[in-house]
Amino acid sequence: MDNGTEIMAAPYETWLNEVRSALQSINMPLEDWQQAWSFDFLHEYQIGTSPSAAAERANRFWWHRQNKARNQDCSRSDNCWLPRGHQGECQPV
């Protein structure tokens, strides 16, 4: 690893640990969900997404993918993370 990559790795790991903590606080262990459906955390870091916003995006992404896998995805919108038959407005992934 060159020096520039090492410098980026430390802040990214710190950021990812904050994401991991935010996900753990809502009982969504990053490693478990990431293994099932890979979310692009590096992209979120690179575009400057805060750890809490990245955790929220990952949460929505994983619920969307899980609902699709169980054929329980929203029938009103392809981009809604809520389950089929939800009440209220669709919520984008």
Long-range contacts (C-beta under 8 A, 24 or more apart in sequence): 12-42, 12-45, 15-45, 15-51, 16-41, 16-45, 16-51, 18-51, 18-52, 19-51, 19-54, 19-55, 19-58, 21-51, 22-51, 22-52, 22-55, 23-55, 23-58, 23-59, 26-55, 26-59, 28-58, 28-59, 28-62, 30-58, 33-58, 33-62, 36-62, 36-65, 36-66, 37-61, 37-62, 37-65, 37-66, 57-93, 60-91, 60-92, 60-93, 61-93, 64-93
